[in-house]
Every structure is written in C-alpha cells, then in structure tokens.
C-alpha cells in the first residue's frame, strides 16, 4: 500500500507517519506544518467518530487513496502547486470517477467539502494577513479573474 495522508486519515497508517507524509508535500515552515498536521489529526478524529459506520466509507477510502485527495487539497489550499486551478475543478474531476454511484459521490463530496473548508480555515488562521487584508486582496484579484474568464 502506498503511504499517503489519505491512508493516515482513514486509519491505515500510524500517527507517527504523518510527519514524514507532510515532508513529501515539501511544507517547510514549521508553524504551518504543525497547524496543518493538527487540522488533519482533528479531521481524522471527527471523520472516524461520525462516519465509520457509513456503508460507503470503504468506497470513499479507496477513491481518495487512488486520487490522493488529501494531498491534492493541501496543494490547493496551501502550497498552491496543484495541477488543478481550483478546488471546484478538482471536485468536478473526481465527480467523473464515480461511474454513476451517486450515493458514494455525495458522501465523498460532503467529506471533501468539510476537509477543504477545514484546511482553508487553518491556512487562513495561520496567515499573518488580517481579514481586511484578505478581503481587499480578493477584491483586487476579482477583476483580474473576471478578465481571464472572458478570455477563455
């Protein structure tokens, strides 16, 4: 089995392995790394407590491991080196992989939404930017994004 953060998240890899898995993602800042590790650990506990009895749990594990969902979400939310332009694009890409299994897709998408929000909030809280700075930055880039969208 390939060790991944997804494997850790679903309890297939020991807690001690998380640090080495984070190293593979090249997260160098110790403060950022600790906060992201904590977010992953917290999400793992929440996931296990709430969903382990779900009949689609194993299907989601399999899909998330195959497509390295956790790693890709960290790349989207933190390191910004994902091959996908956005979380929405990644989610759409994965939605095509369910082969008509709507219940599994819905369960996976809900979990992915929760994890993405959790990671995004963690990264935002770790940042030194204030909420006002983030709002101004988003507003400034909104016009650029709109122009790019018109070019496509």
C-alpha positions in Angstrom: 0.0 0.0 0.0 1.3 3.5 -0.8 1.5 5.6 2.3 -0.4 8.8 1.9 -2.2 11.3 4.1 -5.4 9.7 2.9 -4.1 6.4 4.3 -3.4 8.2 7.6 -6.8 9.9 7.6 -8.6 6.6 7.3 -6.5 4.9 10.0 -4.4 2.7 7.7 -1.1 4.4 8.6 0.2 5.1 12.2 0.1 8.6 13.7 3.9 8.6 13.7 3.9 8.5 9.9 2.0 11.8 9.4 5.2 13.9 9.8 7.0 12.0 7.1 4.0 12.2 4.8 3.9 16.0 5.3 7.6 16.1 4.4 6.7 14.6 1.0 4.5 17.7 0.4 7.5 20.0 1.0 5.9 22.1 3.7 9.0 23.7 5.2 7.6 26.3 7.6 7.4 24.5 11.0 4.4 26.6 12.3 2.4 26.0 9.1 3.3 22.3 9.2 2.2 21.9 12.8 -1.1 23.6 12.2 -1.8 21.6 9.0 -0.9 18.3 10.8 -3.2 19.3 13.7 -6.0 20.0 11.2 -5.5 16.6 9.6 -5.5 14.9 13.0 -8.6 16.7 14.1 -10.4 15.9 10.9 -9.4 12.2 11.2 -11.0 12.1 14.7 -14.1 13.8 13.5 -14.3 11.5 10.5 -13.9 8.4 12.5 -16.4 9.4 15.2 -19.1 10.4 12.7 -18.8 8.2 9.7 -17.0 4.9 10.3 -20.4 3.0 10.2 -21.4 4.6 6.8 -21.8 1.8 4.2 -19.9 3.9 1.6 -16.9 4.6 3.9 -14.6 1.9 2.3 -15.6 3.1 -1.2 -14.6 6.6 -0.3 -11.3 5.5 1.2 -10.5 3.6 -2.0 -11.2 6.5 -4.2 -9.5 9.1 -2.0 -6.3 6.9 -1.9 -6.3 6.3 -5.6 -6.6 10.0 -6.4 -4.6 11.3 -3.4 -7.5 13.6 -2.4 -5.9 14.9 0.9 -2.6 15.7 -0.7 -4.3 17.5 -3.6 -6.4 19.5 -1.2 -3.3 20.6 0.7 -1.8 21.6 -2.6 -4.9 23.6 -3.5 -5.3 25.3 -0.1 -1.7 25.8 1.0 1.2 25.2 -1.4 -0.8 26.3 -4.5 1.1 23.8 -6.7 -1.9 21.6 -7.7 -2.4 20.7 -11.3 -6.0 21.9 -10.8 -6.8 25.6 -11.0 -9.2 25.4 -8.1 -11.0 23.2 -5.6 -14.1 23.3 -7.8 -12.1 22.0 -10.8 -10.6 19.2 -8.7 -14.0 18.2 -7.3 -15.5 18.2 -10.8 -12.7 16.0 -12.0 -13.3 13.5 -9.2 -17.1 13.5 -9.7 -16.4 11.9 -13.1 -14.8 8.9 -11.4 -17.8 7.6 -9.5 -19.4 5.8 -12.5 -23.0 6.6 -11.6 -22.6 5.8 -7.9 -24.4 8.9 -6.7 -24.6 7.9 -3.0 -20.8 7.3 -2.8 -20.2 10.5 -4.8 -22.4 12.6 -2.5 -20.8 11.2 0.6 -17.3 11.8 -0.8 -18.1 15.3 -1.9 -19.6 16.2 1.5 -16.5 14.9 3.3 -14.2 16.7 0.8 -16.1 19.9 1.3 -15.6 19.6 5.0 -11.9 18.9 4.7 -11.3 21.6 2.2 -13.0 24.2 4.4 -11.1 22.9 7.4 -7.8 23.2 5.6 -8.7 26.6 4.1 -9.6 28.0 7.5 -6.4 26.5 9.0 -4.3 28.1 6.4 -6.1 31.4 6.7 -5.7 31.4 10.5 -2.0 30.6 10.2 -1.5 33.5 7.8 -0.4 36.9 9.2 -2.9 38.6 7.0 -5.9 40.2 8.7 -9.4 39.5 7.4 -9.5 43.1 6.0 -6.2 42.3 4.1 -7.7 39.1 2.7 -10.9 40.9 1.6 -9.0 43.7 -0.2 -6.8 41.1 -1.9 -9.8 39.2 -3.1 -11.5 42.3 -4.4 -8.4 43.4 -6.2 -8.0 40.0 -7.9 -11.7 39.7 -8.7 -11.3 42.0 -11.7 -8.3 40.1 -12.9 -10.1 36.7 -12.6 -13.1 38.2 -14.5 -10.9 39.3 -17.3 -9.2 35.9 -17.5 -12.6 34.2 -17.6 -13.7 36.3 -20.5 -10.5 35.3 -22.4 -11.2 31.6 -22.1 
